[in-house]
Amino acid sequence: MTQPFWISTSWDDGHVLDRRVVDLLNRHNLRGTFYIARDYLPDRLSDSEIVVLAQEHEVAAHTLTHPILTEIALDDARQEIMGSKAWLEDLTGRPVTGFAFPAGIFNQDLRNLAEDVGFRVARSVRQFSIGTTGLDYLDLPTTIHIYPFPFRPVNSWRARFQPIRRAVPHILPLRIPLLALRNWPALATILLERASQQGGVWHLWGHSWEIEKYGMWDELDRILAVASRYSNAQPVTNSELVHALKQQAS
């Protein structure tokens, strides 16, 4: 019996270059969840663009000002989380059930806060997840970050090796061949193959401004084209994914 296989993508911050991401997703018949902070980027999508985006894909919350939530008072964090939900719901006229912790940093109190204010899905930035067994929907992991790999383009040698260091613990369990570690598209492709074979989720996430910064648009287009050719895949937003998983479990 073929195991269910879902493809999800998510994009943080709400930069105006998200327009280009939307064009690529639409071209390849894929789905996206866009986590938008109201007062963070000077080049944020306009309110009217967010309204249109919510009609095509999922618009989700990402706080009001994008603070590291563990570094501010819990009451202030509550206002950031609640306020971002209220703002987007008022703007779009739609329920907002998804949230992403800025920089993926949170603790149990913040997880509880996200649940208390009504979020059903809260995405983290943990990578190399494919399976669906035992998923915590308020700590939803990802599969791969679109970012230079295997080395960060920085001067610090310690920071430079961070991407490959994070991947090493997952190489054997996921049966990732060494050749697939030569760049992020090769790694993304082999993870797609694993998710398709085993069933589960292939979840790509990133920032459109980072794609621009590192010149990765053509690579993204090629990977999305590859993903769209999996006939057994179901493209979903993150909230649609959680709904599907809950239905499967019931």
N, C-alpha and C positions, 0 to 999 in steps of 0.2 A: 504494500500500500504506500502510495506517495505521501510523504510528510508535507504539511503546509509550509510554504516558503513565502515570506513577506519581504518587501523592499521598502525602506523608509529613508528619507533624508531630512536633515534639520539644519537650520541656518540661524546664527545668533546675531543679535544687536540691531537689526533693521536698517542697515546701511542702504543708501540709494542704489548701490550695485546689486542689491537683491533683485532688482528688475531683470538683470541679465541672467541670474539664477533661474528666475521664473520662466524666462523664455526657453532656457535649456530643458527644464523639467517638462514644460508643455510640449516641446518638440519631441521628447522621448517618452511621452505619456507616463511620466512618473509623478509622485506626490511629494510635497514638502511641508514641513512645519517651520514657521518663521517666528522666532522668539525676539520680541521687540521691546526695547527699553525706551520710555518716553523722552527722558532728558539726559541722554548720554552722548550720542554722536551728533556733531554739527551737521553732518550730511545724512540725516535720517530720512527714510521714506516719509512723504507727506501724509497727513491724515487721510486725504482722499485716496491716495495710493494704497494705504492700509485697508481701507474699506473695500476697494476692488480686489485686493489680494485675498481677503477673507472669503470672497465669493468663489475663489478658484482653489485655494489651498487652506491650510490651517494657520491661523494667527494665534500665537500663544504669548504669555507674559514672561518678562525677563527683568522685573523690578522697574522702578521709576528712573533711578539714576545710576544703576549698575554698581552699587557698592559691593565689596566683599562682605557678605552678610554676617560672617563670624566675627568681623571686626567692629561691628556697631551694636548698640544696645538692642535687646530683643524687641522692645516696643517700637524702636525705629525700623527694625527689620519687618515687623508686622505691617507697618505703614507702607513700606516699600512693596511688600508682597500683595497686600490687599489693594493698595492704590493702583498697582499695575493692572490687576484683574478688572477693577472697576472702570479704569480709564478705557481699556480696550473693549469691554462690553458696552459701555456707553457710546463709544465711537462706532463700533461695527454693528451694534444691535444684535449681536450673537453671543451665546454662552462661550466663555473662555475657560476651558478645562485643563489646559496644559501650561506648564511653567518650566523654566530652566534656571538653575542656580548660577549666578555669575561666577565664571571661572570654575564651575563645578564644585565649589567649596561650600559645605554645609555640615551641620551636625544634627543630632536627634531632635533637638528643640526646633530647629528650622524645618526639618522634615515634617514634624507634627504641625507646625504653623501652616505649611503649604496644604496639608490635608484639612486642617480646621477651616481654612478660608474657602475651601471647595474645589481645590485642584484634584483631579483624578490621576494626573500624570505629572511627574516632575523628572526631567531629564538631567542626568549627570554628564560627566565627560569621560567616564571610564570607557576604555576601548577593548577591542578583541572579543566582544561578546557576540555569539551567534545563537546559542540555545535559548529556549524559552522556559525551561523548567525552573521553578523557584524564583522567577523575576519579581523584584520589588518595584511596583509601578511608580513609587515615589522616589526611586533611585534608578531610573531607567538608564541602562548602559547603552553604549554605542559600539559599532564594529570598527570603524576607522575614521580618523580625522584627516581631512584634506590639508596637508601641510608637507613641507619639504621633508624627505625621508631618504636615507637613514640618519642624516645629520642635519642639525639646525644651522642655518646660515648666520652664526654669531661668532664673535671672537673668543669667548670663553670656552676653553676646551671641555670643561666639565658640562656646561650647558649644551655644547655642540653635540655630544653623544647621547643626549637625553632621549630622542625618539627611538633609537635602536635599543637602548637599555630598557625602555618600557616594553618593547616588543619581545625581548629575549625570553621571559617566562612563559610566553604563549606559543612559542615556536613548536615545541614538541607536542603539547596537547592538541594543537590544531593541525599538526602535520604540515607545517609550512616549510617548503623547500628553501634552502639558502638563496637560490637564485631569485626567489620572490622578494627578497629583502633589498634588492638593488635600488628600488625607488617606490614611491607610494602607489602609482598605478599598478605595478606588478603585484604588490601586496594586496591592494583592493581587489584585483582580479582573482587571486587565489582564494581570498576570503569569500568572494561571491560564489565561487565554485563549491567551496566547503558548505556554505549555507544552503545552496541548491541541492546538494547531494544528501545532506543530513536532515534538511528541514530546519526551520528557525527563521531568524531575522538577519538581514544585511542592512545595517544602519550607518549611512554616511553622514558626517556632520562637518560643519566648517563655518567660516566667515567670508562673505563675499569680498570684503576689503582686503583680506589676507590672500585670497585667490588673485586679486589684482596686484598686490604687492610683490608676490613671488611668480607672477606670470604663468598661472596654472589653468587658465580658461580652456585651452585646447585639450589638456589632460582631463579636465573634468568632463568636457563634451564627449571624449572618447569612452570614459568609464561609464557615463550614463547611457551611452549607446550600447555598450556591452551589457549593462544591467537590463536594459529594455528588451533584449533578445531572449531572456529566459522565459520561456512560455509557461513554466510552472509557477512563476512569481506573481504575487498579488501586491501591486503598489498601494501603499497606505500612508496616511499621516500618522503621527505618533498616537494621537487619541484614537484614531481608527484601529491602529494596531492593538492597543490595550482592549478596546471593545471586542475585537475579534478573538483575542486570547481569553477573555473572560467568557465569551460565548462558547469557545471550544472546551473550556474547563467545566461548564455547567451541564 
